[in-house]
Amino acid sequence: MENKYRVLDKVTQQDDEEFMDIVEDKRCCSDFSFAFRTFSPPPYKGAPVCSTAELNRAVLESQYLRYEIKEVAVETGSSVEEVRDEVCRILREMSQNLQLRFIRLMAFTVRKVFKRIFSAIYVNMEGVNALQQAAQESPVILMPNHRSYVDFLVVSYILFSYDIPLPVIAAGIPLAGMKIVGEILRRSGAFFIRRAIRSDKLYWAVLSEYVRTIVRSGFAPLEFFVEGLRSRTLKSLPPKLGMMHMILEPFLKGEVYDVTLVPISISYDRVLEESLLAHELLGVPKPRESTTGLLKASKVLRENYGCMHVNFGRPLSVRQLCEGKLNRSQYNLIPRDLPQKPNAETEACGSWLAHMIVRIQEEGTLTSPWSLMACVLLQVPTAALTEEGLLFHELTEQTLWLRTLALDFGAHLSWPEKLSDSEVMSSTLALHRSVVYRKAGHVYLVRGDEPERKHPISPEEDMMRTAVAFLMMVSYRNQCLHVFVRPALLALAMSITKSTQRDELLTCFCFLQELFSNEFIFIPGRSSQDFDEACSLLKKCKAVHVSLWDVTVSDTGLAVLSFLQELLKPFIDSYQLMFRFLCEERDCVFTEKEFLLAVRTLAAKLISSGELHTYEALSSDVQKNVLSALRRLGAVTRIKTSENNEYKVNKSAVRRTGDMLAGRIPPQVVQAVPDARL
């Protein structure tokens, strides 16, 4: 019997789109029968049957690589044969070796694991059907968000389930080093990419030609994470543009008629790596990917991770998206086989496309009850959560209020239909018992296991245990921040400027967008539209009155505006702390490592003394984002490019930025420094 799931609509709370539980749907047949059933996906039209060896040969013998090999040989003083041997070695290290028997092995294994740890995996069938059709008509690029190692497994699993051609997947090179597992991944379609390759001309040339050959030949759908990295904070990361330009180039050069982009939004009730991610943000080194580590992590099989939702977005035509935005005639002036650096227009178009894809991913994610509860809990004082507890009925009332606001703002909610609101709240708390627990009608924060000790726990250890629990909760709040961030920035602008004039609020809104563009995703060049959207949403929930010249608070709007301002307060406090540190620090030059260590030490000291109330200031991601923002605003300059980059602080510019954020001086839109992203 089909198990179907419906998502609450953006506004009307009526049926929006039908999701099907593919785990429940497959329970009727054995894992063996599922893995070894007939798999015969319809091929991409016009694509000749091509083996992995033939694909690699086409890459190696391309005119483009021959040209680059000669160029590198001249530049390095090596022989052409030596450089070609290095290219062959890179290609062996990089290339996938997709084989159906290994896909069947993965399907058998993954299915067993998924049935054990997930209550359900919901997939929108309309999106799957559209992908099935698109895969036959043009080269397809699958672009999921990246929150867990499970992401690329579940996409391939779904495609295998519905007879859609299996993708080749861009993966990080550390995975290739895992004994046995690395080779299984390679033969399941993964190709492996080194980190920080911009300065390696030869490696970049091999990777570029490999990706372009896959796209223009229609070898298989290509899957990559446009954010580049797995998000440790569970919110979207600014997109990386290198792979984006590679997949666009065959279209720009007229080697293919069109390329289809498919955004995929993957939402988790509970993420497998939740504790690991929180510890990484606090400076604990990330464990090296290894087969031994994977076996040790098998304890996750004893846990319940709730539901997963995989939302396949509408296939997007690059040809249609770029129409009127890009002049492709420049690519006719140079032979296709020669390297051609994208000009400013092409780079801007690639950046726009990448940011748009991430925004579509955000809009396609489903907001869980726990994500809304985390928003509420994080606005409760720490002492209340760790000592007195928050009344359960109070948490329920505030979460239901927030649910209504989220729907007004256009969120898709994964709120179970057949349970009462109280049952949803109780089951959600039970699922996240590693973070919070309920006792005697109150909800408390879990602060790690209490081991038996000969000596009392130190204040520093106690603070770090609390920080881990808070950062886990922060990550789940982050899953729904995209729903609130635009109206929240307007609410913050109203608080900072103390003004009702639209032009002053817009200026402050644009300043805040620029400052926080590493924290939240904004499509370049759309600040005015984002501001209008924020006004419209706040007007819709009756929080403000909007006229041609003014935005004023309504009689009933204070609760909404106060909540939205509090939602961004941890970011404001964290940024101001780091501005203060940079202005008071004696040295004006420092490495990133020195900055992270020093600012974490200061934040820990202030939290312990009660002067600072947000644990997010301890997060290395927030700390790095501050550096990126100040570089973009010209307040910090990178003066050395090496393994340990050094940065020079312009203290007056940092102080000015802090004063604008605090409302001490009028905010101004600062011209961002290009390519300032770390």
C-alpha positions as CSV (number, residue, x, y, z in Angstrom):
1,M,0.0,0.0,0.0
2,E,1.3,3.4,-0.9
3,N,2.3,5.7,1.9
4,K,1.8,9.3,0.8
5,Y,2.7,12.5,2.5
6,R,1.3,15.9,1.8
7,V,3.1,19.2,2.5
8,L,1.3,22.2,4.1
9,D,1.0,24.8,1.4
10,K,2.7,28.1,1.6
11,V,-0.4,30.1,2.5
12,T,-3.6,28.2,2.4
13,Q,-2.5,25.1,4.3
14,Q,-4.1,23.0,1.6
15,D,-2.5,20.1,-0.3
16,D,0.5,21.6,-2.2
17,E,2.4,18.6,-3.7
18,E,2.3,14.9,-3.2
19,F,5.3,13.1,-1.6
20,M,5.6,9.3,-1.5
21,D,7.5,7.3,1.0
22,I,9.9,5.2,-1.1
23,V,11.0,3.2,1.9
24,E,7.5,2.0,2.8
25,D,6.8,1.5,-0.9
26,K,9.7,-1.0,-1.1
27,R,9.2,-2.9,2.1
28,C,7.0,-5.4,0.3
29,C,9.9,-6.9,-1.6
30,S,13.2,-8.2,-0.3
31,D,16.4,-6.1,-0.4
32,F,18.0,-8.7,-2.7
33,S,15.1,-8.6,-5.2
34,F,15.2,-4.8,-5.2
35,A,18.9,-4.6,-5.8
36,F,18.9,-7.3,-8.6
37,R,15.8,-6.3,-10.4
38,T,16.0,-5.3,-14.1
39,F,17.5,-1.8,-14.5
40,S,17.1,-0.4,-18.0
41,P,17.0,3.4,-17.9
42,P,16.2,5.2,-21.3
43,P,19.4,6.7,-22.5
44,Y,20.0,10.4,-23.4
45,K,19.1,10.8,-27.0
46,G,22.0,11.0,-29.4
47,A,24.5,9.8,-26.7
48,P,26.5,6.8,-28.0
49,V,27.1,4.0,-25.6
50,C,30.4,4.9,-24.0
51,S,32.5,3.0,-21.5
52,T,34.6,4.6,-18.8
53,A,37.8,3.7,-20.6
54,E,36.5,5.4,-23.8
55,L,35.5,8.5,-21.8
56,N,39.0,8.7,-20.3
57,R,40.6,8.2,-23.7
58,A,38.5,11.1,-25.2
59,V,39.7,13.3,-22.3
60,L,43.3,12.4,-22.7
61,E,43.3,12.8,-26.5
62,S,41.4,16.1,-26.6
63,Q,43.0,19.0,-28.4
64,Y,42.5,21.1,-25.3
65,L,44.6,18.9,-23.1
66,R,47.2,18.4,-25.8
67,Y,47.5,22.2,-26.0
68,E,47.7,22.5,-22.1
69,I,50.3,19.7,-21.9
70,K,52.6,21.6,-24.3
71,E,52.1,24.9,-22.4
72,V,52.9,23.3,-19.0
73,A,55.9,21.5,-20.5
74,V,57.3,24.9,-21.8
75,E,56.5,26.6,-18.5
76,T,58.1,24.0,-16.2
77,G,61.0,22.9,-18.5
78,S,59.7,19.3,-18.5
79,S,59.3,17.1,-21.5
80,V,55.8,16.6,-23.1
81,E,56.0,12.9,-22.3
82,E,56.6,13.7,-18.6
83,V,53.7,16.1,-18.4
84,R,51.4,13.6,-20.3
85,D,52.4,10.9,-17.8
86,E,51.4,13.3,-15.0
87,V,48.0,13.9,-16.7
88,C,47.5,10.1,-16.9
89,R,48.2,9.8,-13.2
90,I,45.8,12.6,-12.4
91,L,43.1,11.0,-14.5
92,R,43.6,7.6,-12.8
93,E,43.3,9.3,-9.4
94,M,40.2,11.3,-10.4
95,S,38.0,9.3,-12.7
96,Q,35.0,7.2,-11.8
97,N,34.5,3.7,-13.0
98,L,30.7,3.3,-12.9
99,Q,29.7,-0.4,-12.9
100,L,26.2,-1.8,-12.5
101,R,27.2,-4.7,-10.3
102,F,28.6,-2.2,-7.7
103,I,25.5,-0.1,-8.0
104,R,23.5,-3.2,-7.1
105,L,25.8,-3.8,-4.1
106,M,25.3,-0.2,-3.0
107,A,21.5,-0.4,-3.5
108,F,21.3,-3.6,-1.4
109,T,23.4,-2.0,1.4
110,V,22.0,1.4,1.4
111,R,18.4,0.1,1.4
112,K,19.1,-1.9,4.5
113,V,20.6,1.1,6.3
114,F,17.9,3.5,5.2
115,K,15.1,1.2,6.4
116,R,16.9,0.9,9.8
117,I,17.6,4.6,10.5
118,F,14.8,6.5,8.8
119,S,11.1,6.3,9.5
120,A,10.4,7.4,5.9
121,I,12.1,8.9,2.9
122,Y,9.6,11.1,1.1
123,V,10.1,12.0,-2.6
124,N,8.0,14.3,-4.8
125,M,6.9,12.1,-7.7
126,E,6.2,15.1,-10.0
127,G,9.9,16.1,-9.7
128,V,11.0,12.5,-10.3
129,N,8.9,12.2,-13.4
130,A,10.1,15.5,-14.8
131,L,13.7,14.4,-14.2
132,Q,13.1,11.1,-16.0
133,Q,11.9,13.0,-19.1
134,A,14.7,15.6,-18.9
135,A,17.4,13.0,-18.8
136,Q,16.4,11.8,-22.3
137,E,16.5,15.3,-23.9
138,S,19.7,17.0,-22.9
139,P,22.7,16.7,-20.5
140,V,21.4,16.8,-17.0
141,I,23.2,18.4,-14.0
142,L,21.9,17.3,-10.6
143,M,22.5,20.0,-7.9
144,P,21.6,18.9,-4.4
145,N,22.2,20.9,-1.2
146,H,24.8,19.3,1.0
147,R,24.0,18.7,4.7
148,S,25.1,15.1,5.3
149,Y,27.2,12.3,3.8
150,V,23.9,10.6,3.1
151,D,23.1,13.2,0.4
152,F,24.7,11.6,-2.6
153,L,23.7,8.1,-1.6
154,V,20.0,9.0,-1.4
155,V,20.0,10.7,-4.9
156,S,21.6,7.6,-6.6
157,Y,19.2,5.3,-4.6
158,I,16.2,7.2,-5.9
159,L,17.4,7.3,-9.5
160,F,18.1,3.5,-9.3
161,S,14.6,3.0,-7.9
162,Y,12.9,4.7,-10.8
163,D,15.0,3.6,-13.7
164,I,16.7,7.0,-14.3
165,P,20.3,7.0,-15.6
166,L,22.7,6.9,-12.6
167,P,24.9,10.0,-12.1
168,V,28.6,10.5,-11.9
169,I,29.2,12.4,-8.7
170,A,31.9,15.0,-7.8
171,A,33.4,13.9,-4.4
172,G,36.3,15.1,-2.2
173,I,39.6,13.3,-2.6
174,P,39.7,12.1,1.0
175,L,36.9,9.6,0.3
176,A,39.1,7.9,-2.4
177,G,41.6,7.0,0.3
178,M,39.2,4.9,2.3
179,K,40.2,1.3,1.9
180,I,37.7,-0.8,0.0
181,V,35.0,1.8,0.5
182,G,36.8,4.3,-1.8
183,E,36.9,1.8,-4.6
184,I,33.2,0.9,-4.1
185,L,32.3,4.6,-4.3
186,R,34.4,5.0,-7.5
187,R,32.7,2.1,-9.1
188,S,29.3,3.5,-8.0
189,G,30.0,6.7,-10.0
190,A,32.1,9.0,-7.8
191,F,35.0,10.9,-9.3
192,F,37.4,12.5,-6.8
193,I,38.6,16.1,-6.8
194,R,41.4,17.6,-4.8
195,R,40.9,20.7,-2.7
196,A,42.4,24.1,-3.5
197,I,43.3,23.4,-7.1
198,R,43.1,26.9,-8.6
199,S,46.9,27.4,-8.6
200,D,47.5,24.0,-10.2
201,K,47.2,24.7,-13.9
202,L,47.6,21.2,-15.1
203,Y,45.1,19.7,-12.6
204,W,42.6,22.3,-13.4
205,A,42.9,21.6,-17.1
206,V,42.4,17.8,-16.6
207,L,39.3,18.4,-14.3
208,S,37.8,21.0,-16.7
209,E,38.2,18.7,-19.7
210,Y,36.9,15.7,-17.8
211,V,33.7,17.5,-16.7
212,R,33.2,19.1,-20.1
213,T,33.5,15.7,-21.8
214,I,30.9,14.2,-19.6
215,V,28.5,17.0,-20.3
216,R,29.0,17.2,-24.1
217,S,29.0,13.4,-24.6
218,G,25.9,12.8,-22.4
219,F,27.8,10.0,-20.7
220,A,25.7,10.3,-17.6
221,P,23.9,12.9,-15.5
222,L,26.5,14.8,-13.5
223,E,26.0,15.5,-9.9
224,F,27.8,18.1,-7.8
225,F,27.2,20.2,-4.7
226,V,27.2,23.9,-5.8
227,E,28.0,24.9,-2.2
228,G,31.3,23.0,-2.6
229,L,31.4,21.7,0.9
230,R,29.1,20.0,3.4
231,S,27.5,22.7,5.5
232,R,28.5,22.3,9.1
233,T,25.8,24.7,10.2
234,L,23.0,23.2,8.2
235,K,22.3,26.5,6.4
236,S,23.2,27.3,2.8
237,L,26.7,28.2,1.9
238,P,27.8,30.8,-0.7
239,P,28.2,28.8,-4.0
240,K,31.5,27.9,-5.5
241,L,31.7,28.9,-9.1
242,G,34.5,26.7,-10.6
243,M,32.4,23.7,-11.4
244,M,29.5,25.9,-12.5
245,H,31.7,27.5,-15.2
246,M,32.9,24.0,-16.4
247,I,29.4,22.7,-16.9
248,L,28.3,25.9,-18.7
249,E,31.2,26.0,-21.2
250,P,29.9,23.2,-23.6
251,F,26.7,25.3,-24.0
252,L,28.5,28.6,-24.3
253,K,30.8,27.1,-27.0
254,G,27.8,25.6,-28.9
255,E,29.0,22.0,-28.3
256,V,25.6,21.1,-26.9
257,Y,22.2,22.7,-27.7
258,D,21.2,23.0,-24.0
259,V,22.1,21.9,-20.5
260,T,19.4,21.1,-17.9
261,L,19.9,22.0,-14.3
262,V,18.0,20.2,-11.6
263,P,18.0,21.7,-8.1
264,I,17.4,19.1,-5.4
265,S,16.4,20.0,-1.8
266,I,17.2,17.4,0.8
267,S,15.7,18.0,4.3
268,Y,16.4,16.0,7.4
269,D,14.4,15.7,10.6
270,R,17.6,14.8,12.3
271,V,21.1,14.7,10.8
272,L,23.4,11.8,11.4
273,E,26.5,14.0,12.0
274,E,24.8,16.5,14.4
275,S,27.2,16.1,17.3
276,L,30.2,15.8,15.1
277,L,29.4,19.0,13.3
278,A,28.9,20.9,16.6
279,H,32.3,19.7,17.9
280,E,34.0,20.7,14.6
281,L,32.5,24.3,14.9
282,L,34.1,24.4,18.4
283,G,37.6,23.7,17.0
284,V,37.7,19.9,17.4
285,P,39.5,18.5,14.3
286,K,37.3,16.8,11.8
287,P,38.0,13.0,11.9
288,R,39.9,11.8,8.8
289,E,37.6,9.8,6.4
290,S,38.6,6.1,6.8
291,T,37.0,2.7,6.6
292,T,37.9,2.1,10.3
293,G,36.1,5.4,11.2
294,L,33.1,4.3,9.2
295,L,32.9,1.0,11.1
296,K,33.2,2.8,14.4
297,A,30.3,5.0,13.4
298,S,28.1,2.0,13.0
299,K,26.4,3.0,16.3
300,V,24.2,5.3,14.2
301,L,22.4,2.2,13.1
302,R,20.9,2.0,16.6
303,E,19.4,5.5,16.4
304,N,16.2,6.8,14.8
305,Y,16.7,9.9,12.5
306,G,13.1,10.5,11.7
307,C,12.1,11.4,8.1
308,M,14.0,12.6,5.1
309,H,12.4,14.7,2.3
310,V,13.9,14.8,-1.1
311,N,12.4,17.5,-3.3
312,F,13.4,17.4,-7.0
313,G,13.0,20.9,-8.4
314,R,11.7,21.8,-11.8
315,P,14.3,21.1,-14.5
316,L,15.8,24.4,-15.7
317,S,17.0,25.1,-19.2
318,V,20.4,27.0,-19.3
319,R,19.5,28.1,-22.8
320,Q,16.3,29.8,-21.5
321,L,17.9,31.2,-18.4
322,C,20.8,32.8,-20.2
323,E,18.7,34.3,-23.0
324,G,19.2,38.0,-23.0
325,K,21.8,37.8,-20.3
326,L,24.8,36.5,-22.2
327,N,26.3,37.1,-25.6
328,R,27.8,33.8,-26.7
329,S,29.4,35.3,-29.9
330,Q,32.7,35.8,-28.1
331,Y,33.2,32.0,-28.1
332,N,33.1,32.0,-31.9
333,L,36.2,34.1,-32.1
334,I,38.5,31.4,-30.7
335,P,38.7,27.7,-31.6
336,R,36.7,25.6,-29.2
337,D,39.7,23.4,-28.3
338,L,41.7,26.3,-27.0
339,P,41.3,27.5,-23.3
340,Q,39.3,30.6,-22.9
341,K,39.0,32.5,-19.6
342,P,35.4,33.6,-18.9
343,N,34.9,37.3,-19.2
344,A,33.2,39.5,-16.6
345,E,29.8,39.0,-18.2
346,T,30.1,35.2,-18.2
347,E,31.4,35.2,-14.6
348,A,28.5,37.4,-13.5
349,C,26.0,35.1,-15.3
350,G,27.6,32.0,-13.7
351,S,27.4,33.6,-10.2
352,W,23.8,34.6,-10.8
353,L,22.9,31.1,-11.9
354,A,24.7,29.5,-8.9
355,H,23.1,31.8,-6.3
356,M,19.7,31.2,-7.9
357,I,20.1,27.4,-7.7
358,V,20.9,27.7,-4.0
359,R,17.8,29.9,-3.4
360,I,15.7,27.4,-5.2
361,Q,17.2,24.7,-3.0
362,E,16.2,26.7,0.0
363,E,12.7,27.3,-1.2
364,G,12.3,23.6,-1.8
365,T,13.3,22.5,1.6
366,L,10.7,21.5,4.2
367,T,10.7,23.1,7.6
368,S,10.3,20.6,10.4
369,P,8.5,21.1,13.8
370,W,11.9,20.8,15.5
371,S,13.4,23.6,13.4
372,L,10.6,26.0,14.6
373,M,11.0,24.8,18.2
374,A,14.7,25.5,18.0
375,C,14.0,29.1,17.0
376,V,11.8,29.4,20.1
377,L,14.2,27.7,22.5
378,L,17.2,29.8,21.4
379,Q,15.4,32.9,22.4
380,V,15.1,31.6,26.0
381,P,17.9,32.6,28.5
382,T,20.5,29.8,29.0
383,A,19.8,29.5,32.7
384,A,16.1,28.9,32.0
385,L,16.9,25.9,29.7
386,T,19.6,24.4,31.9
387,E,18.1,25.0,35.3
388,E,14.5,26.0,35.6
389,G,13.4,24.6,32.2
390,L,10.8,26.0,29.8
391,L,7.1,25.1,30.3
392,F,6.1,22.6,27.7
393,H,2.7,24.2,27.1
394,E,4.5,27.6,26.6
395,L,6.9,26.0,24.1
396,T,3.9,24.5,22.3
397,E,2.0,27.9,22.1
398,Q,5.0,29.8,20.8
399,T,5.9,27.1,18.2
400,L,2.3,27.1,16.9
401,W,2.4,30.9,16.7
402,L,5.6,30.6,14.7
403,R,4.1,28.0,12.5
404,T,1.5,30.4,11.4
405,L,4.1,33.1,10.7
406,A,6.2,30.7,8.7
407,L,3.2,29.8,6.5
408,D,2.5,33.5,6.0
409,F,6.2,33.9,4.9
410,G,5.9,31.1,2.3
411,A,7.4,28.1,4.1
412,H,6.7,24.5,3.2
413,L,6.1,22.6,6.5
414,S,6.6,18.9,7.1
415,W,4.0,18.9,9.9
416,P,2.4,15.4,10.3
417,E,-1.3,15.4,9.4
418,K,-2.7,12.6,11.5
419,L,-1.3,13.7,14.9
420,S,-2.5,16.4,17.3
421,D,-0.3,19.4,17.8
422,S,0.6,18.1,21.3
423,E,1.6,14.7,19.9
424,V,3.7,16.3,17.2
425,M,5.6,18.3,19.9
426,S,6.1,15.3,22.1
427,S,7.3,13.0,19.4
428,T,9.7,15.8,18.1
429,L,11.2,16.2,21.6
430,A,11.6,12.4,21.8
431,L,13.4,12.3,18.4
432,H,15.8,15.0,19.6
433,R,16.5,13.6,23.0
434,S,20.2,14.1,22.4
435,V,19.6,17.9,22.6
436,V,16.6,18.4,24.9
437,Y,14.4,16.4,27.2
438,R,11.0,16.8,28.9
439,K,10.5,16.3,32.6
440,A,7.6,17.3,34.9
441,G,6.0,19.5,32.3
442,H,9.2,21.4,31.5
443,V,11.8,21.2,28.7
444,Y,15.5,21.2,29.5
445,L,18.7,21.3,27.6
446,V,20.8,18.1,27.5
447,R,24.4,18.9,28.2
448,G,26.1,15.7,27.3
449,D,26.6,12.5,29.3
450,E,27.5,12.8,32.9
451,P,30.5,10.5,33.4
452,E,31.5,9.4,36.9
453,R,34.2,11.8,38.1
454,K,36.7,11.9,41.0
455,H,36.8,15.7,40.7
456,P,34.1,18.2,40.1
457,I,33.6,19.4,36.5
458,S,35.5,22.7,35.7
459,P,33.5,25.8,34.6
460,E,35.3,25.6,31.2
461,E,34.3,22.0,30.7
462,D,30.7,22.8,31.7
463,M,30.6,25.7,29.3
464,M,31.8,23.6,26.4
465,R,29.2,20.9,27.1
466,T,26.5,23.5,27.1
467,A,28.0,25.0,23.9
468,V,27.8,21.6,22.0
469,A,24.1,21.3,22.9
470,F,23.4,24.9,21.9
471,L,25.3,24.6,18.6
472,M,23.4,21.5,17.7
473,M,20.1,23.4,18.3
474,V,21.5,26.4,16.3
475,S,22.0,24.1,13.3
476,Y,18.4,23.0,13.3
477,R,17.2,26.7,13.7
478,N,19.5,27.5,10.7
479,Q,17.4,25.1,8.5
480,C,14.5,27.6,8.5
481,L,16.4,30.9,8.6
482,H,15.9,31.4,4.8
483,V,12.2,31.7,5.5
484,F,12.6,34.6,7.9
485,V,15.8,36.4,6.9
486,R,14.5,39.0,4.5
487,P,11.7,40.3,6.8
488,A,14.2,39.9,9.7
489,L,16.7,42.2,8.0
490,L,14.0,44.8,7.5
491,A,12.9,44.5,11.1
492,L,16.6,44.9,12.1
493,A,17.0,48.0,9.8
494,M,13.9,49.6,11.5
495,S,15.6,49.0,14.9
496,I,19.0,50.3,13.8
497,T,17.9,53.4,11.9
498,K,14.9,54.3,14.1
499,S,13.4,55.6,10.9
500,T,10.2,54.9,8.9
501,Q,11.5,56.3,5.6
502,R,11.7,53.7,2.9
503,D,14.9,55.1,1.3
504,E,16.8,55.1,4.7
505,L,15.5,51.6,5.5
506,L,16.5,50.3,2.0
507,T,20.1,51.7,2.5
508,C,20.4,50.0,5.8
509,F,18.8,46.8,4.4
510,C,21.4,46.7,1.6
511,F,24.3,47.3,4.1
512,L,23.0,44.4,6.2
513,Q,22.8,42.1,3.1
514,E,26.3,43.0,2.2
515,L,27.6,42.4,5.7
516,F,25.8,39.1,6.1
517,S,26.2,37.7,2.6
518,N,28.3,34.8,3.9
519,E,25.7,33.9,6.5
520,F,22.7,34.1,4.1
521,I,22.1,33.6,0.4
522,F,21.1,36.7,-1.6
523,I,21.0,36.7,-5.4
524,P,23.4,39.4,-6.7
525,G,21.7,42.6,-7.9
526,R,18.3,41.8,-6.3
527,S,18.6,43.9,-3.1
528,S,15.7,46.2,-4.1
529,Q,13.5,43.2,-4.9
530,D,14.4,41.5,-1.6
531,F,13.5,44.7,0.2
532,D,10.1,44.8,-1.5
533,E,9.6,41.2,-0.7
534,A,10.4,41.9,3.0
535,C,7.9,44.8,3.1
536,S,5.2,42.6,1.4
537,L,5.7,39.7,3.9
538,L,5.6,42.0,7.0
539,K,2.5,43.7,5.6
540,K,0.9,40.3,4.9
541,C,1.2,39.3,8.5
542,K,-0.1,42.7,9.6
543,A,3.2,43.7,11.3
544,V,3.7,46.9,9.3
545,H,1.9,49.5,7.2
546,V,3.6,50.2,3.9
547,S,3.2,53.3,1.8
548,L,5.1,54.7,-1.1
549,W,7.4,56.6,1.2
550,D,7.2,55.0,4.7
551,V,7.2,51.7,6.5
552,T,5.6,52.0,10.0
553,V,4.9,49.5,12.7
554,S,1.3,48.4,13.2
555,D,-0.4,48.2,16.6
556,T,-0.2,44.4,16.5
557,G,3.3,44.2,14.8
558,L,5.6,44.5,17.8
559,A,5.6,40.7,18.6
560,V,6.6,39.8,15.0
561,L,9.3,42.4,14.7
562,S,10.7,41.6,18.2
563,F,10.9,37.9,17.3
564,L,12.6,38.6,14.0
565,Q,15.1,41.0,15.6
566,E,15.9,38.4,18.3
567,L,16.4,35.8,15.6
568,L,19.4,37.8,14.2
569,K,20.7,39.0,17.6
570,P,23.2,36.1,17.9
571,F,24.8,37.2,14.6
572,I,24.9,40.9,15.7
573,D,26.4,40.1,19.0
574,S,29.0,37.7,17.5
575,Y,30.0,40.2,14.8
576,Q,30.3,43.1,17.3
577,L,32.4,40.9,19.6
578,M,34.9,40.2,16.8
579,F,34.9,43.9,15.6
580,R,35.7,44.8,19.2
581,F,38.5,42.2,19.3
582,L,40.1,43.5,16.1
583,C,39.9,47.1,17.2
584,E,41.5,46.4,20.6
585,E,44.1,43.9,19.5
586,R,47.6,45.4,19.5
587,D,48.8,43.6,16.4
588,C,47.3,44.7,13.1
589,V,48.6,41.6,11.2
590,F,47.5,38.0,12.0
591,T,47.0,34.6,10.5
592,E,43.5,33.1,10.3
593,K,44.5,30.4,12.8
594,E,45.7,33.1,15.3
595,F,42.4,35.0,14.8
596,L,40.2,31.9,15.4
597,L,42.0,30.8,18.5
598,A,42.2,34.3,20.1
599,V,38.6,35.2,19.4
600,R,37.3,31.9,20.6
601,T,39.2,32.4,23.9
602,L,37.8,35.8,24.3
603,A,34.2,34.6,23.6
604,A,34.6,31.8,26.1
605,K,35.8,34.2,28.7
606,L,32.9,36.6,28.2
607,I,30.3,33.8,28.1
608,S,31.7,32.4,31.4
609,S,31.5,35.9,33.0
610,G,27.9,36.4,31.8
611,E,28.8,39.4,29.6
612,L,28.1,37.5,26.3
613,H,24.9,35.5,25.9
614,T,25.4,33.7,22.6
615,Y,27.4,30.5,22.1
616,E,27.4,31.2,18.4
617,A,30.4,33.4,18.8
618,L,32.4,30.2,19.5
619,S,31.6,28.8,16.1
620,S,34.5,28.8,13.7
621,D,32.1,29.3,10.7
622,V,30.8,32.6,12.2
623,Q,34.3,33.7,12.9
624,K,35.5,32.9,9.3
625,N,32.4,34.7,8.0
626,V,33.3,37.8,9.9
627,L,36.8,37.8,8.2
628,S,35.2,37.3,4.8
629,A,32.8,40.1,5.4
630,L,35.5,42.5,6.5
631,R,37.7,41.6,3.5
632,R,34.7,42.2,1.2
633,L,34.1,45.6,2.8
634,G,37.8,46.5,2.5
635,A,38.4,46.6,6.3
636,V,40.7,43.6,6.3
637,T,43.3,42.9,3.6
638,R,45.0,39.6,2.7
639,I,48.7,40.5,2.4
640,K,50.3,37.0,2.0
641,T,49.1,34.1,0.0
642,S,50.5,30.8,1.3
643,E,49.5,28.0,3.5
644,N,49.1,30.5,6.3
645,N,47.5,33.6,4.8
646,E,48.1,36.7,6.8
647,Y,45.6,39.5,7.2
648,K,46.0,43.2,7.9
649,V,43.3,45.1,9.8
650,N,42.2,48.7,9.1
651,K,40.9,49.4,12.6
652,S,39.1,52.6,11.7
653,A,37.2,50.8,8.9
654,V,36.3,47.9,11.3
655,R,35.2,50.4,14.0
656,R,33.1,52.3,11.4
657,T,31.4,49.0,10.3
658,G,30.6,48.2,14.0
659,D,29.2,51.7,14.5
660,M,26.9,51.4,11.4
661,L,25.7,48.0,12.7
662,A,25.0,49.5,16.1
663,G,23.2,52.5,14.6
664,R,25.7,55.0,16.0
665,I,26.3,56.4,12.5
666,P,24.0,56.1,9.4
667,P,24.6,52.9,7.5
668,Q,25.9,53.2,4.0
669,V,26.1,50.8,1.1
670,V,29.8,50.0,0.8
671,Q,31.3,49.0,-2.5
672,A,32.4,45.4,-2.0
673,V,35.9,44.3,-2.9
674,P,35.7,41.6,-5.7
675,D,36.8,38.0,-5.0
676,A,37.0,38.6,-1.3
677,R,35.5,35.2,-0.3
678,L,37.8,33.1,1.8
